[in-house]
């Protein structure tokens, strides 16, 4: 699967934020600078800037894995080999 590059304003466009109209004509650093003051009380923007300031990245999530399969993977065991065991039994190995 090809990785999609983040485009400025994606979240704002997705939720139809009424404040985004003023920012649509801007790009790059101009967009970011205006957004810092214009959207400073937006919780989504606060989260995004907090993640950035702490060097976290937003990545694509993997499909849901069952607790049993996850327990097997944590122990380094092929989930198919332990499909008849309970989670506690897998973790006790």
N, C-alpha and C positions, 0 to 999 in steps of 0.2 A: 504494500500500500504506500503510495507517495505521501510524503509529509507536506502538509499545507502550511505555508508561511503566514504568520500573523499579520493581519492588515489593521491599521489604526482604525478604531471606532467599531470594530466587529461586534463587540458586546453591546454597545450603545444602539447599533442598528438592529440587532437581534431583538432587543427589548423595546424598541421604538421610543428611545429616550427623547423627550421634547427638547432637551438642552443641546442635543447633538447638532441641530441645524446650524448653529453659529460656528461650529468647528469643521463642517464638511468641506469647506474650501481650502483648509489648511493641510499641510503635509509635513512629515518629518519632525524636526526639532520645533518648528513653529507650532505644530499641532500639540506636541507634548507640553510646551511652555504655556500655551493658552489653557490647555486641559488642567494643568496643575492648579491654576487659580479658579477657573470656571467650574470645575467639578470637585473641588476640595471637600465638599460635604456628602459626596456620593459614596455609599458603602462599597460598591463594586470597584470604584477607582481607588479607594483607600486600601482595599485588599490587594489590588494590583501593585500599587506603589510599595506596600509593606513587603510583598513577595520579592519585588525587585530590590529593595533596600537590604533584604536579608539573603540575597543571592539564591532565592528559590526560583524554580522554573515551573511553568504550567506545562504538563506533558499529556500526551494522549493516554487515556486510561485503557487498560486491558479488559477483555471480557470478564465477567464474573467467574470466579473459581469457587467451587464448593469448599466448605471448611475441611472436609475429609481429604480432598485433593491437595489443598494448601498444607495440611498437616504432613502429608506424605512428601511434598516438595521441600518443606522445611527440614525434614529428616534426611533428605537426599535419596528418597526411595521412589521408584516408578509407581504412580498411583494405581495402575492396573494390577500390579503385583500384590497390593494390599487392599483390594476392593472389598474383601470379605471381613476386614477388621474394623473395629470402631475407631473413632478419633483418639480416644485415650490409649487404646492398644498401639496405635501407630506412633503416638508420641512417646510411649514407654519403650519402644525399640531402641 
